[in-house]
Amino acid sequence: MTIEEAIKQKKPFRNQHQRAVVNLIFTTNQIREKIKKALKPFGITLQQYNVLRILRGAGEPITTSVIRERLLDKMADTSRMVDRLFQKGLVNRAVCPSDKRLVDVSLSDKGFELLEQMNNINQELDTIISEISSDEAALLNNLLDKIRG
């Protein structure tokens, strides 16, 4: 389905660049909704999932400012997300030994267990763009990297 069909656009786009931007926005929102649906049974948001994966990847306690730098959604409130994850028992918090003003965050055992359970959804997430080949996915990645500069 073309972007014009998806959004029921009657007039042509101003140019291919405008069409590409609208297409990216629409497709991003569609992908985000599919991921949210896959995460719903686990009781966490897309942003919280991102934080948990950042912590697992870090392999050591990191501060909320480091988490913020690595987030996919830069508009998210990192401190509030960490608080919610702490309340759910998914992360640990401790005063940073080198700077008492900072809080170190790490994945709790419960957080590790949740991510292990969620490994089953990785295949489901991969199917979101299964209509394109690996070569096309590589090309798409290169183009998106180029757009971001």
C-alpha positions as CSV (number, residue, x, y, z in Angstrom):
1,M,0.0,0.0,0.0
2,T,1.4,3.4,-0.9
3,I,1.6,6.2,1.6
4,E,-1.0,8.1,-0.5
5,E,-3.5,5.2,-0.1
6,A,-2.7,4.7,3.6
7,I,-3.5,8.3,4.5
8,K,-6.1,8.8,1.7
9,Q,-4.1,11.6,0.1
10,K,-5.9,13.1,-2.9
11,K,-3.4,15.7,-3.9
12,P,0.2,14.8,-4.9
13,F,3.0,15.6,-2.5
14,R,5.0,18.7,-3.2
15,N,8.1,16.5,-4.0
16,Q,9.6,13.1,-3.2
17,H,11.4,14.6,-0.1
18,Q,8.0,15.6,1.4
19,R,6.6,12.2,0.5
20,A,9.5,10.5,2.2
21,V,9.2,12.5,5.4
22,V,5.4,11.8,5.7
23,N,6.1,8.2,4.9
24,L,8.7,8.0,7.6
25,I,6.4,9.6,10.2
26,F,3.5,7.4,9.3
27,T,5.6,4.2,9.2
28,T,7.3,5.0,12.5
29,N,3.9,5.5,14.2
30,Q,2.7,2.2,12.8
31,I,5.8,0.3,14.0
32,R,5.6,2.0,17.4
33,E,2.0,0.8,17.8
34,K,2.9,-2.8,16.9
35,I,5.7,-2.8,19.4
36,K,3.4,-1.3,22.1
37,K,1.0,-4.1,21.4
38,A,3.7,-6.8,21.8
39,L,4.9,-5.2,25.1
40,K,1.4,-4.8,26.6
41,P,1.2,-8.3,28.2
42,F,4.5,-7.5,30.0
43,G,3.1,-4.3,31.6
44,I,5.8,-2.0,30.4
45,T,6.0,0.8,27.9
46,L,8.2,1.1,24.9
47,Q,10.4,3.7,26.7
48,Q,10.7,1.4,29.8
49,Y,11.7,-1.5,27.5
50,N,14.3,0.7,26.0
51,V,15.7,1.6,29.5
52,L,15.8,-2.1,30.5
53,R,17.7,-3.0,27.4
54,I,20.2,-0.1,27.9
55,L,20.8,-1.4,31.4
56,R,21.3,-4.9,30.3
57,G,23.7,-3.8,27.5
58,A,25.7,-1.6,29.9
59,G,26.5,-4.6,32.1
60,E,27.2,-2.3,35.0
61,P,25.4,0.4,37.0
62,I,25.0,3.7,35.0
63,T,23.6,7.1,35.9
64,T,20.3,8.4,34.6
65,S,22.1,10.9,32.5
66,V,23.9,8.1,30.7
67,I,20.6,6.4,30.2
68,R,19.1,9.6,28.8
69,E,22.0,9.9,26.3
70,R,21.3,6.3,25.0
71,L,17.5,6.5,24.9
72,L,15.8,6.2,21.5
73,D,13.1,8.6,22.6
74,K,15.0,11.7,23.8
75,M,11.7,13.4,25.0
76,A,11.1,10.7,27.6
77,D,11.5,11.7,31.3
78,T,14.3,9.4,32.4
79,S,14.0,9.9,36.1
80,R,10.3,9.2,36.1
81,M,10.8,6.1,34.1
82,V,13.5,4.8,36.4
83,D,11.2,5.5,39.4
84,R,8.4,3.5,37.8
85,L,10.8,0.6,37.0
86,F,12.1,0.7,40.5
87,Q,8.6,0.6,41.9
88,K,8.0,-2.5,39.8
89,G,11.2,-4.1,41.1
90,L,12.8,-4.2,37.7
91,V,15.8,-1.9,38.5
92,N,18.0,-1.1,41.5
93,R,19.1,2.4,42.5
94,A,22.1,3.4,44.5
95,V,24.0,6.6,45.3
96,C,27.0,6.9,42.9
97,P,30.2,6.3,44.9
98,S,32.2,8.8,42.9
99,D,29.5,11.6,42.9
100,K,27.0,11.6,45.7
101,R,24.7,13.8,43.6
102,L,24.1,11.1,41.0
103,V,22.2,7.8,41.2
104,D,23.5,4.6,39.7
105,V,20.9,2.4,38.1
106,S,21.2,-1.3,37.4
107,L,19.0,-4.1,36.3
108,S,17.5,-6.1,39.1
109,D,17.2,-9.9,39.0
110,K,13.5,-9.4,38.3
111,G,14.4,-7.1,35.4
112,F,16.8,-9.7,34.0
113,E,14.0,-12.3,34.3
114,L,11.5,-10.1,32.5
115,L,13.9,-9.4,29.6
116,E,14.5,-13.2,29.4
117,Q,10.8,-13.8,29.1
118,M,10.6,-11.0,26.5
119,N,13.2,-12.6,24.3
120,N,10.3,-14.6,22.9
121,I,8.9,-11.4,21.4
122,N,12.1,-10.6,19.4
123,Q,10.9,-12.8,16.6
124,E,7.5,-11.1,16.7
125,L,9.3,-7.7,16.5
126,D,11.4,-8.9,13.6
127,T,8.2,-9.7,11.6
128,I,7.3,-6.0,11.7
129,I,9.5,-5.4,8.7
130,S,9.6,-9.0,7.3
131,E,8.3,-7.8,4.0
132,I,11.7,-6.6,3.1
133,S,14.8,-8.7,2.5
134,S,18.0,-8.5,4.5
135,D,19.7,-6.6,1.7
136,E,16.8,-4.1,1.6
137,A,17.0,-3.8,5.4
138,A,20.7,-3.0,5.1
139,L,20.0,-0.4,2.4
140,L,17.2,1.1,4.6
141,N,19.6,1.3,7.5
142,N,22.2,3.0,5.3
143,L,19.7,5.5,4.1
144,L,18.4,6.3,7.6
145,D,21.9,6.7,8.9
146,K,22.5,9.1,6.0
147,I,19.4,11.1,6.8
148,R,20.5,11.5,10.4
149,G,23.9,12.6,9.2
